[in-house]
Amino acid sequence: MANTYQLAAQTRDRAGKGIARALRRNNNIPAVIYGDNKEPVLISLSSQDIELEYHKAHMFTSLCDMKVGSDKVSVLARDIQVHPVTDRVVHVDFLRVTKKTKIAVQVPVHFTNQDDCIGLQRQGVLNVVRHDVELMCSATHIPEFVELDMTKFEIGDSLKMSDVNLPDDAHSTADRDVTIATLIAPRVEEEEPEDAAETAEGEEGAEGEEGDETAAEGDADK
């Protein structure tokens, strides 16, 4: 399960571009908390705190213990807007989550036991089609990653979603058994045919002989 992190927020009464600009001038950003059949809550957060968590690249899969005034709520980032030029965070949507909340999330795939993989031992090449898979799971039990054991696979095999080791309370959102990766044969570099090499050497020798004959003729003319 992914780790949690903490943020402190302040409530705000109004929304709008003017309010958002004023917050950003004071090194804060606007955000909103919604979901769980409750009214949305407008909040503001420290730009520095958000930037720190955003660049750790975990906000979409890690729960946040959000302190809003004297209240604390578990939330998950569902949308993060960034500036198109500076790439700085300008707004975040957070979803309230409970043990009953089910969500779709992208989770990275780790390919395990590569040293024991039959296909890789035979110089096969792992061609990864999907580095992440989308899972439907409990919002309070989001796996940090899922594993695919490569031990049994040989050159020419496809590694499917059904080969991924999933937690008991998670399943793929795909409507078919999608391919995660393939094991392909190693590339064989084409060698230059020996006949071609001998022909090239013969031509060079012939040119050298012709040059020698021309030089001899020139000496004879003198």
Sequence and secondary structure as in RCSB ss.txt:
>XXXX:A:sequence
MANTYQLAAQTRDRAGKGIARALRRNNNIPAVIYGDNKEPVLISLSSQDIELEYHKAHMFTSLCDMKVGSDKVSV
LARDIQVHPVTDRVVHVDFLRVTKKTKIAVQVPVHFTNQDDCIGLQRQGVLNVVRHDVELMCSATHIPEFVELDM
TKFEIGDSLKMSDVNLPDDAHSTADRDVTIATLIAPRVEEEEPEDAAETAEGEEGAEGEEGDETAAEGDADK
>XXXX:A:secstr
    EEEEEEE S  SHHHHHHHHHTTEEEEEEEETTEEEEEEEEEHHHHHHHHTTT TTTS EEEEETTEEEEE
EEEEEEE TTT  EEEEEEEE  TT EEEEEEEEEEE GGG HHHHTT EEEES SEEEEEEETTS  S EEEE 
TT  TT EEEGGGEE  TT EE  SS  EEEEEE         HHHHHHHHHHHHHHHHHHHHHHHHHHHH 
